[in-house]
Amino acid sequence: MRRLNTFIISMGLVSAAALTGCASDDKSGPVPRAYLEGTTLDRNPIGVAEKTAYLEVKLNPLDSHLRLEEKAKIRAFVADYKQHGHGPIIMSLPENQANEELAVKAVAEAREIAWSAGVGYEEIRGSAYDAQGNDGAPVVLAFKAYEAIAPDCPQKSEIDFSNAMSNNDMPTLGCSIRTNMAAMIADPADLLGQRPLDEGDLARRVAQLELYREGQTTAAERSQDETGSVSTAVN
């Protein structure tokens, strides 16, 4: 009887050990743990990094106003801020230089260009830095933006495509898609969920619902000018 009890206990320990081994994260098996968690695209995430975009507006001590090429640079910089900028746009004035009056006028012109492009005065912040007597010290414009970081895709030469031990997807699957998405995203900050959604058009939804209830088409009506036909030029 004692031998029987010992045998039962021994078998119980062996079974427990086997179950423990199954529950552990065994990376030597054909199915990696990551394959069972999330999707293929989840395993190739797009990163987001904060960056500072800045522009140096050159000042010529002999001038009384900004030159046309510098104004064009400011317009392009402000347009980029409208598309990708977050927070205020900073305009830094150089101090302790020979022509501080020109620097003040340059900042005023930059503010006017930004306002004309649709940037409110409350979105502009002023600051100053020590030019240390450098007469050519520029006015510096800066704003915060974000950039998308594509996943690090493994080289195809590193993958053994002949390995058919399991039905797992390859480590390269989905990585190229994520890389293309990272290059196409207009504002990577959207990946952080910071931008609030615009309110829906309630009147438009009510009108569409009424058309649906009446059995009418909910598609937009097209005029004769919007009709099209397939070209027969190559037939």
C-alpha positions in Angstrom: 0.0 0.0 0.0 2.8 2.3 0.9 4.5 1.6 -2.5 1.2 2.4 -4.3 0.9 5.7 -2.5 4.5 6.6 -3.3 3.8 5.7 -7.0 0.7 8.0 -7.1 2.6 10.9 -5.5 5.5 10.4 -7.9 3.1 10.4 -10.9 1.4 13.5 -9.5 4.7 15.4 -9.3 5.6 14.3 -12.8 2.3 15.6 -14.2 2.6 18.9 -12.3 6.1 19.3 -13.7 4.8 18.6 -17.2 2.0 21.1 -16.9 4.4 23.7 -15.6 6.6 23.1 -18.6 3.7 23.6 -20.9 2.6 26.8 -19.2 6.1 28.3 -19.3 7.2 30.6 -22.1 8.9 28.0 -24.2 10.6 29.9 -27.1 12.1 26.7 -28.5 8.8 25.6 -30.0 7.6 26.3 -33.6 5.0 28.8 -32.5 6.5 31.9 -30.8 4.4 33.5 -28.0 4.2 36.8 -30.0 2.4 34.9 -32.8 -0.5 34.3 -30.4 -0.8 37.9 -29.2 -2.2 40.7 -31.4 -2.0 40.9 -35.2 0.8 41.0 -37.7 0.6 44.8 -37.9 0.7 45.0 -34.1 4.1 43.3 -34.3 5.4 46.0 -36.6 4.4 49.2 -34.8 5.0 52.7 -36.1 6.9 54.8 -33.6 6.3 58.5 -33.0 9.1 61.0 -32.0 8.8 64.6 -31.1 11.0 67.1 -32.9 11.6 70.8 -33.2 11.3 72.5 -36.6 13.1 75.7 -36.8 14.0 78.4 -39.4 16.8 81.0 -39.2 15.8 84.2 -40.9 18.9 86.0 -42.0 19.3 89.7 -41.3 21.6 92.0 -43.2 22.8 95.0 -41.0 22.6 97.2 -44.1 18.9 96.6 -44.7 15.9 98.2 -43.1 13.5 95.4 -43.9 13.5 91.7 -44.5 14.6 90.6 -48.0 12.1 89.0 -50.3 13.8 85.6 -50.1 13.6 85.6 -46.4 9.9 86.5 -46.5 9.3 83.5 -48.8 11.1 81.2 -46.4 8.8 82.5 -43.6 5.7 81.8 -45.6 6.8 78.3 -46.4 7.7 77.7 -42.7 4.3 79.0 -41.5 2.5 76.8 -44.1 4.4 73.8 -42.7 3.3 74.9 -39.2 -0.3 75.0 -40.2 0.0 71.5 -41.5 2.1 69.8 -38.8 2.7 72.2 -36.0 1.6 71.7 -32.4 1.5 74.4 -29.7 2.6 77.9 -30.4 5.1 79.1 -33.0 8.1 80.7 -31.3 9.8 83.8 -32.7 13.2 84.5 -31.0 14.7 88.0 -31.3 18.5 88.3 -31.2 19.7 90.8 -28.6 23.0 92.6 -28.1 23.7 93.2 -31.7 24.4 96.3 -33.8 21.1 96.6 -35.6 18.5 95.6 -33.0 15.9 97.8 -34.7 16.1 95.6 -37.8 15.6 92.5 -35.7 12.5 94.0 -34.1 11.1 94.9 -37.5 11.9 91.4 -38.8 9.9 89.8 -36.0 7.0 92.2 -36.7 7.0 91.3 -40.4 7.2 87.6 -39.5 4.2 88.0 -37.2 2.3 89.8 -40.0 3.1 87.0 -42.5 1.9 84.3 -40.0 -1.3 86.2 -39.2 -2.0 86.6 -43.0 -1.7 82.8 -43.3 -4.3 82.2 -40.6 -2.2 81.9 -37.5 -3.7 83.8 -34.6 -1.7 86.2 -32.6 -2.4 84.0 -29.5 -0.6 81.1 -31.3 2.6 83.1 -31.5 5.1 83.4 -28.6 8.0 85.8 -28.5 11.4 85.2 -26.9 15.0 86.5 -27.1 18.5 85.1 -27.1 21.9 86.7 -26.6 23.5 87.4 -30.0 26.8 88.2 -28.3 27.5 91.1 -30.6 27.1 89.1 -33.8 25.7 91.5 -36.3 24.5 88.7 -38.6 22.6 86.8 -35.8 19.3 85.6 -37.3 15.7 85.7 -36.1 14.8 82.1 -35.2 11.4 80.7 -35.7 10.5 77.3 -34.2 7.6 75.0 -33.4 7.0 71.5 -32.1 6.1 68.7 -34.5 6.2 64.9 -34.7 7.7 62.4 -37.0 6.8 58.8 -37.7 9.4 56.2 -37.2 9.1 53.2 -39.5 9.7 49.7 -38.0 13.1 48.1 -38.5 12.2 45.5 -41.1 14.5 42.4 -41.3 16.3 41.7 -44.5 14.7 39.1 -46.7 18.1 37.4 -46.9 17.8 36.7 -43.2 14.6 34.8 -43.5 14.5 31.1 -44.1 11.5 30.8 -46.4 11.9 27.1 -46.7 11.1 26.6 -43.0 7.7 25.0 -43.0 7.7 23.7 -39.4 4.5 25.7 -38.7 1.9 27.9 -40.3 3.3 31.0 -38.7 3.6 34.2 -40.7 7.0 35.4 -41.6 8.7 38.1 -39.5 8.8 40.3 -42.6 5.0 40.1 -43.1 3.3 43.5 -42.6 6.6 45.4 -42.1 6.6 46.9 -45.5 3.0 48.0 -45.1 3.9 49.8 -41.9 6.9 51.4 -43.5 4.7 52.8 -46.3 2.1 54.0 -43.8 4.8 55.9 -41.8 5.8 57.7 -45.0 2.3 58.6 -45.9 0.8 59.8 -42.6 0.2 63.6 -42.9 0.6 64.3 -39.2 2.2 61.6 -37.1 0.8 63.2 -33.9 -2.6 61.6 -34.9 -1.0 58.2 -33.9 -0.9 59.6 -30.4 -4.7 60.4 -30.4 -4.1 64.1 -29.6 -6.3 65.7 -32.2 -10.0 65.9 -31.3 -12.5 64.8 -33.9 -14.7 67.4 -35.5 -18.4 67.3 -34.6 -20.7 65.4 -37.0 -23.2 67.2 -39.2 -26.4 66.4 -37.4 -28.6 68.1 -40.0 -27.0 66.1 -42.8 -27.6 62.8 -40.9 -31.2 63.7 -40.3 -31.7 64.5 -44.0 -30.2 61.2 -45.1 -32.3 59.3 -42.6 -35.5 60.9 -43.9 -34.5 59.9 -47.4 -33.9 56.3 -46.3 -37.3 56.2 -44.5 -39.0 57.4 -47.6 -37.3 54.8 -49.8 -35.4 57.4 -51.8 -31.8 57.2 -52.8 -29.3 58.7 -50.3 -26.6 59.2 -52.9 -25.7 62.7 -54.1 -27.4 63.7 -57.3 -25.2 64.2 -60.4 -25.8 66.7 -63.1 -25.3 66.1 -66.9 -21.9 67.8 -66.6 -20.7 65.1 -64.2 -21.4 62.1 -66.5 -18.5 60.3 -67.9 -17.7 57.7 -70.6 -14.9 55.4 -71.4 -12.5 56.8 -73.9 -12.3 55.0 -77.2 -9.1 56.7 -78.4 -7.0 53.6 -78.2 -9.6 51.3 -79.9 
